[in-house]
Amino acid sequence: MFDPDELPAPPTLTPEQYDRLRDLAKTKGAKAAVEQLGNDLEELGDVDALFYSMLMKKRVELGVSPFPSGPSSDLPKEAHEEYENTIREAGRAVGTKLLQKHDVRRAFFYFNMLGETGPVKEYLDSYVPADADDIQGVIEVALYQGVHPKKGFELVVERYGVCNAITTYGGQDFSRNPEGKQFAIQSLVRTLHAQLLERLKADLEARGTPLTGSETIAYIVKEHPELMADGGYHIDTSHLSSIAQYSLELDACPERKQAIELCQYGEHLGEGLRYPSDPPFENSYADYRILLQVLEGIDAIAGLKHFEDKIAPGLAEGNTFPTEVYVNLLIRLGRKEEALELAKKHLGAERRQLSCPGVYELCFQAKDYAGLAEAARNRGDSVAFLASVIAAETR
């Protein structure tokens, strides 16, 4: 998780304290010495050593080897559960002390060892960094260790800006955290939208144009094309391109409407600043906007036809991606039967990984075992064929 060599050297006991521990062990016994060690370490603030001293205390009580890292075979079988409970108690105690010291990274080590990361998440929920705080450890635990991805990504955006946040988003695997993925995209869209609106208004003010304060990006780009004349732009266009593409995966939320405005701004940029993509997004921002509007129920019929019309030209070029985009669009609109029929027609023979659910998955979801059997037969998949036939017979 982290390199111990990065940590500062722990505080140490004084020579007098070492001598006292030796004397206690000789005169009053191991239990008294271990008790004193725990007190000394707690006062010193060496919580890592405190953890092991708590384990040593239990081992002394059990009458086995005092070394905390000793094998479990040292312990009698009947003491295993009791010792495991001591490990949990010590881990919780030390982890809590580290959270009180705002040392999230080291606290996570202990709570994660116990499989109890809830206290760390609770801490992160209320965490507000000061300007001088080094938040790398917090981001590591929250985002990269997956304890609180929302908080981690929020901190990346706030502290390091959109550019770093885009890089961070691109390097994350959100396959098991769809909620975190939605939050990350929303955060990127929201941040870029606010930056763009602020800069557009500042540009208008600098030109002497009076503002009411209620202007939107959509209104400004429509009414003031001069702002983008002669190759003018107001934000990093590579950031705009990336975030516009990410926004296509947004579920219903206020940020999806903001993403439409970002695309509208992109449409008004000079040709050299509008990065083309592969069909069906060859017109980039215009195509992104239309897809987002379909999802928002804006000109949905025309928008669906816009993408449906791209299927045949794509297939003629051997490109099924326009079909896959349309299948995904139908699914997101709740039109699964249409999506299934389209997939059967054009994607049934595809064996590669698609960007949309394949015929097998769609048939299985719809319990269309006859369709699944047909698709399996066309692909030469005898096992799936027979499984589908049996499933159809036993429904």
N, C-alpha and C positions, 0 to 999 in steps of 0.2 A: 504493500500500500504506500509506504513511504520509506525513505532511507534514514535509518537511525543516525547515520553519520552527519545528517543535516542538522540534528538537534544540538543545542548547546550542552556542554558537560553538566551533569547533574550536580547539585550542591553536595558537599561532603560533611561528615561529622568532624568534630575537632579531635585532636589527639586525646584530650581529657575524656571525651565521651567514649571513645574506643576503650580506654583504660577502665572506665566505669562499667562498661558492658562485660569486660573480662572478669572484673571483680565480682559483679553480680552473679554471673554464671557459676563462679567457684563457691561463693558464700551462700547465695539464696536459691541457686538452681536455675535451670534453663527457662522455666516458665517466667520467672521474674525478669530475667535478662531480655527475653523476647518482648515482654510487655513494655519494658523501658525502651527497647529499640523502636517499637511502634510509636511511642510518644515522641521520641527524638526525631524520627523521620517525618511525622506529621507536623511538628513544629518547624522543621527545616524546610518542608514543602517538597520533599522528594517522593512524589506519589507513586512513581514506578517501583521504587524500592519498598515503599509501604505495602504495595500489593503483595509482593513476595514475602514480606515479613508476616503478613496475615496468614499466608499459607503455611509458613514455617511454624507459626504459633499453633495451628491445628495439628500439624505433624508431631510437634512436641507433645501435645495433649494426647495424641494417639500412641505415643511411645515408639515411633518409627524414626527412620533417618530424617534429620532436620532439614536436609537440603530440599527446597521447594520444587526444584526441577527433577527430583528423583522419580523413578518409574512408579506407575500405579501398582506394580507387583510388590512394592515395599509395603503396601497397605493390606491389612486383612480384608477379606471380601466384604465382611459386614460393615466396614467403615467407608466403602467406596461412595455410597450415596451421601453420607455425611460430609465427606471431603469435597465432593462435587458441589454440594450446597455452599461450602465455604468459598470455593472458587467463584461461584456466582455472587455471593455477598461481597467478596473482596472486589470483584470486577465492577459491580454496581457502585460501591463506595468510592473507589478510585476514579471511575468514569465521571461520577457526579462532581467530585472535587475538581477534576480537569475542566468540566463545563463551567463551573463557578469561576475558574481562572481564564475562561474564554479560549481554552486550548481544545478546539473542536476536533482537530485531526487526531490528537492522541486519545481524546475521550472516545472517539469512534472506534479506535483499535480495541478498547476494552469492551464496549457495548456490542460491537460486531462479533467479537470472540464468543460472546454469550448468546448471539442471535437476538439481541434486544435493542434495536436501533431507535425505538420509539422516543426515548429521552433526548437523543440527538436531534431528531426531527422537531420535537417540541421546542428545543433551544433555537433551531434555525428559523422556526416560524416567527419568533419575536426578535430575531437578530437584525439590528440596524447598525451598519458599520460607521465608524467615525472616519473622517477624511484621511487620517493618518494610519488607519488600520491596514495591515497586510492581510488581504482576504484570500490569498491563494489557497491556504489550507481549507478555508470554509468552502470555496468553490470546488476543491477536490472532493471533499466529503459530500457536499450537497449534490453536485452534478455528476462527477465522474464515478463516484461510489454509489450514486443513485438513491441517496437517503432523502433528498428533497430537490429533485431536478428543477422544479419551478423556481425555487429560491436561487439555486445556483445559476440558472440562465439569466434570471433577473439581475443578479449581481454582475454578471459578465457585461450585460448591456449597459447598466448604470455606470460601472467603473471603467470599462475598456472600450465602449462604443460599438457602433453598428458593424464596423469592419471585422473586429475580433469576434463579435457575436455570430456573424455569418459563417466565419471559419469554424467556430465552435459548433454551430448547428450542423454544418456539413460533416463534421467528424464524429457526430454522435449516432449511436444505434438506438433509435426510438421504437424498434419493432415490438418491444415488450412494454412500452410506455406511451401509448397513443395519447393519453391526456397530457403528458409532458410535451409531446410533439406539438399538439395544438397550442399549448401555452407559449412555446418557443416561437412559433410562427406568428401568433397574435402579438407577442412582444416586439418582434422585428417590424411587423407592419405598423403597429401603433407608434413606435419610435420614429420610423422613417417618415410616416405621415405627418407627425408633429413637426419634425425638422423641416420638411418641404413646405408646409403651410406657413411656418414662421418666416422662412426665407423668401417665399413668394410675396408675402405681405411687406417685408422689409424692402424688397425690390420695388414694389409699387410706391411705397412711401418715399423712397429715394428718387423716384421719377415725378414726385409731386401729385400722385393720384390719391384723392381722399378715400379713406376706408371707413366702413361702418362697423367693422369688427365681426360681422357675421358671414364674411366671405368664405366660401369653400374652395378647395382646390379645383373642383369641377367648374365652378363659376369663373374663377380667375383665368384658367387656361382657355376657356371659351371666349371670354370677353376681352382678354388681353393677350392676343397671340404675339404681340411685339416682345413679350418677355422671353420668348424662345427664338426670336429672329436671329439670323446670322450665327446659328450654332450655339445659342445661349442655353445654359442649364444651371440648375440650382443645387443639385446633390450629385454625389458620385453615381454615374449612370450604371456602373457595374453592380453597385449595391441595389439600385432600383431593379435591374434585370433579375438578379438572384431572388430578391424578396417577392417580386411579382410572380415568379415561377413557384416559389414555395407556397404562396397564398392560394394556389389552385387546390391545395389539399385541406383548406380550412372548412370546418363544419360551420353551421349557422352561428354567427357571432357578429357584434358590431364591427370588428376589424375586417370582415369580408367586404363590407361597404366601403371601408377606407381603402382596401386593396383595389377596388374598382376605380377609385379616384387616382390612385397611384398609376394605374394603367392608362387612365385618361391623360394624365400628365405625360407619360411615356409616348403616347400616340402623337403628341404635339412637338416632340423633340425633332431635331434635324435628322435626316435619313441616316447619316453616319453614326448617330448615337442610338439608333433603334436596332438592337442586335437581333438578327433573324434567327429562328430556331427551325427544327425539323417539322414537317407537316404532322399534325394539322395546325401547328403554331408558327407557320412561316411568316405571318404578319405580326408576330410576337405580341406586343401590347394590345393590339386590337383583338387578337384571338383570345388572349388571356381575359380581357374585359368581357367579351361575349360569353365565355364559359362561366365566369363568376356571376354575370347577370342572369344566366339561365338558372343557376343555383339559387339566386335571390328571387326568382320569379319575375324578372324584368325582361320583357320581349322574349319569353321562353320559347314560343313556337318558332319564331324566326331564328333564334339562337340555335335551337336543335337542328333545324334544317341546314344552318350554316355548317355545322360539323358533320351532319349526315352526308352532305354533298361532297365531303372530302374523302369519303370511304372508297368509292370506286376508283378515283385517280390514284389513291394510295395502293390499292390492291393491284392495279395495272402495272405499278412499278415494283410489285413484290413487297410492299410496305404495309404491314398490318397495324402499325401504331395508330393511325386515325381510327381504325375500327376499335382498337382497344380503348382509346379515349372515349369513344361514343358509348361503348359497353359500360364503362365506369360511370359515365354521366347518367345513363339510364338507371343504373343501380342506385346511385345517390338520389335520384328523383323518385325512387320506390317503384320503378317500372321494370321489375325483375323478369317478368315473362318475356317482354320485348328484348331485354338484354340476353336472355337465354337463347331465343330464336336467332338473334343476330350472331351470337357466338357459335351456335351450331352450324350456321350457314358459312361463316368465313374463318372460324378459328378451330374447328373440330380436329383438323389434321396436325395442328401445331404441337410439337413436343417440347419446345423451348419454354423458358420462364417468360410469362407474359406480364405486362403491367396492369392487367385486369384479371379477375377470376376467370379461369379457363372453363371449358365445357364440362369437364369432370366435376369441378367444384360447384358450378351452377346447377347442373343436373342433380347432384347429390343433395344440395340445399333444397331444391324443389321436389325432391323424392321422385324425380322423373327417371326411373330406372330403365325404362325402354329407351329413352334418349341416351342415357349413359351407356347402355349396351351397344347401341348403334355407333356411338363415338368410339368406344373401345374397339369394336370390330374394324372400323375404318383405320384405326391406328395400329391394328395388329396386336392389341393387348388382350390376349386370351384370358388372363386371370381376371382382369376387370370386367371383361365381357360376361364370363360365367357368374361372377359375383353379382353383377347387375341382374342377370336372368333369374338367379335364385332369389334375390331380394324382391324382384317384381312378383315372383310366384308366391312368396310368403308374406306379402303385405297384408 
